[in-house]
Amino acid sequence: MNNTFSFRRFSLLFSKHTTEYYKTYLLSVAVLLGLLTAILGFSSYVSGGPIHEKAQLAIFWVFLLGAGSIFTSMIFSDFGDKRKSISMLTLPVSHFEKYLVAWLYSFVIFQLVFVLSFYAVDFIVLLIGNSGKSQGLKILNVFSAEENYRLVFLFYAILHSLAFLGAIFFEKIHFIKTAFVVLLLCLLAVLINQPIADALFDAKLAKVVPFVSLGVEEGGRYYLIRPLPSIEPVMFGLSLSCIALLWIGAYFKLKEKEV
């Protein structure tokens, strides 16, 4: 029998995890639906019915990234409890199968449930808000290629990989510790970005945003420099590479866990 992956072992583990945590997950979905209803309903009330597409997008971003990061940071919480940790580590399944169950729930299943929940609430709220009005429903299309709204899923993958590694790396208060480390890394990037930009450009720099844009003042005029469109595939590939490395790091950190 394959010691790394067996579909039968994996399916039994997936079923065991679902049976043990489905009540918690259903309660979490109910809370998510309630919060989405409250925020979208309030936005509809303030705007007089319809909700602007950008406002819908902002709510989608905040809830997907926020709720997803919190959920992912708790996916390995059993390993922080000695009693539950012994039970998890002595299960006759491989580390890869444990890893895969956690990854599927926190990355694939969470996004699927979130998107379905958001659109269900958004449609109902807009339908009620637009009742008796002539204009049609303007529902956010987060999969639109024209507006690049799909970037939210790339950002979620980045945050997920960070939270996923933090969830197995730290034993307690995973979300807070991971968020603190990410904040320090972002602060470090901002601090070292300015000196590097100053060394590369012989000009007065007004605004330097890492990986986004560069502002230059020359002759009393202000110029904003952005990356060429041709560089976007390179940045996308680098992002995917970093995500994959963090996921791989989380797997090997899980393999270090012993009874």
N, C-alpha and C positions, 0 to 999 in steps of 0.2 A: 504493500500500500504506500502511496506517495506521502512522505512525511511533511511536505510543504503545503500541498493543497489536495483535498478530496471533496468533491461536490457533495457527497453524502454528509460528511462531517460538517462542512460549511452550512448546508441547509439546516441541519439539526441545531447548530449554534445560532444561526439567524432566527430560527423558530423559537429557541430558548430565550434569546434576547428580546424578541418581540413580545413573547408571553409575559416576561417579567416586567417590561417597561411600557406596555401599551397604554396603561391607565395614565401614567405620567405624561406620555407623549400626547394623548388625547386631551388631557387637561392643559398642556402647553398650547395645543392648537386652539383650544377654546379661549385661552387668554389672548393669543395672537389675534383671533377673530374679533374679540371684544375691543382690543386696542385699535385695530384697523377701523372698526366701525365708528369708534369714538372720534378718531382723528379725521377720517374722511368725512364723517357726518358733520363735524364741526366746520371743516373747510367748505363743505357744500352749503351749510347754513350761513356762513360769513359771506360767501360769494353770491348768495341768492339762488342757489341751485346747482348750476354747472361748476365743475372744478377744472381749472386750467390744466392743460396737459403737463406743463412744467411742474405744477404743484403736485400732480399725481406722481410724476417721476421722482420728485424730491422725497415724497413719502415712501415710495418703493425703495429707493436707495437707503434711506435711514433704517427702515425696518429690516430689509434683507441683510444689510451689513451688520447692524446692531444685534438683532435677534440671532443671526447665524453665528456671529462670533461668540456670543454667550453660550449658545447651545453646543457649539463645537468644543469650547473650553471645558465643558463638563462631561464629554463623551467618554473619557477614561477615568472618571471620578472613582470608580471601584478600586482602582489600583492605589488610591490614596488612603483607603480604609484597610487596615491589616486583615481583618476577618474576611472581607470580600475579596481582598487581593489574593489571599491563599486559595480561596475557592476558584478564582479566575485562572490563576497560574497552574493549578492542578487539573484543570479540565483537559480531557484527552483530545485536544485540538492544537493545531500549530499556531505559532504567533502570527503568521501571515493571515490565517483565517480570522483570528480575533481582530487583527488590523483591518481586514477587508470589511467586516461587519460594521465597525466603527466608522470607517471611511464612507461606506454606502449610506449609512443613516445621516451622517453629518453633512455630506456633500451632495449626494444625488437625491436622496429621499427628502431632505430638508428643503432643497430648492424647488422640487416638484410640488410639495405640500404648500410652500409659501406662495408660489406663483398662482396656484389654484385658489388659495384662500384670498389673496389680494384681489384677483379678478372677480371672484364671487362677490366680495364685499363692495368693490368699486362699482360693479355693474348695478347692484341693488341700490346703493346710495345715489348714483347718478340717475337711475330710473325714477326713484322717488323724488329727487331734487328737480328733475326736468318734467315731472308730471304736469300736464296742463300747459306746457310751453311748446312753441312751434319748432325751436331748434332741435336737431338730432343729438344723440349721445356722442360725446367726444371722449372715447376711452383710450387711455394710453396704450400704445403698441410698443412694448419694451423690446420686441424683437426687430424693430425697424432698422434696416440697414442704412437708410438715408440720414437718420439723425444720430447714428452711433450710440443709441441707447443700450445696445448689447454690451457695451463696455462694463456695465455694472456687474456682469457675470465674471469678467476677468478680475475686477476688483474683489469680488467675493472669493474667487479662487485664491487670490493672494492672501487675503485676511484669513481664509480657512486654513491654508497651509501654515501660517504663523500660529494660529490658535490651536491647530491640530498638534503641532510640535510642542507647544507650551503645555497642552493638556497632558501629555505623557512625560514631559520633562520635569514639571513641577508636581509635587504631591498634594499640596493644599492651595486654596484660593487661586486656582489656575488662571482665571480670567484677569484678576487684578495684577498678578505677577507678569503675565504675558503682555498685558496692556502697558505696564510700566516699562518693560524691556523694549517694546516697539516704540514707545514714546521717546526713550533715550536714544534709540537708533535714528529716529527721525530728526531729533535735535542735533545729533552728531552730524548727520548728513547736511543739515542746514548750516551748521557752523563751519564745516570744512569746505562747503561748496563755494562760499564767497571768496576765500583766499585762493582757491584753485582757479576760479573765474578771473580774478584780478591778475593772476600770473599769466594766464593765457591771452588776455585782451589788453592791449595798450590803449585803454580808453576809460572814461568815467562811467562806471556801471551804476545804474539807478535802481534796477530791480532784477534780482537773480532768483528764479524759482527752479529748484532742482528738477531736471528731466522735463521741464515744461517750457520755459521762456527765459529770455535775457533782455533786459532793458539797457540801452546805451544812450548817453547824452553826448552829443558832438556838435559844436558850433551853435549852441543855443537851441538845438533841435533834439527831439526824443525819438529813438528808433526801438521798435520792439522786434526782437529776433526770435523766431520759432523754428523748431526742427522741420526739415523738408518732408513732404509726404512720403518720399521714398525711404525715409528712415523708420517709418512706422512699423513695417514688417519686422525690422531688426529689433525694435523695442518690444514688440509683441513676442518674438521668439525668446528674447532674454527674460521676459516676464514668465513665460511658460517654463523655461529652464530653471529659474529660481523656485517656482512653485513645485516642480518635480523634485528638486534637490531637498526642499523642506519636507515633502511627503516621504521621501526615501530616508531622510534623517529621523523622522518620527518612527518609521518602521524599525530601524536599527536600535533606536532608543528603547522601543518596546521589547525587542529581543533581549535586551540587557536585564529585563525584569526577572528576578528569581524569587523563589519561595524563601 
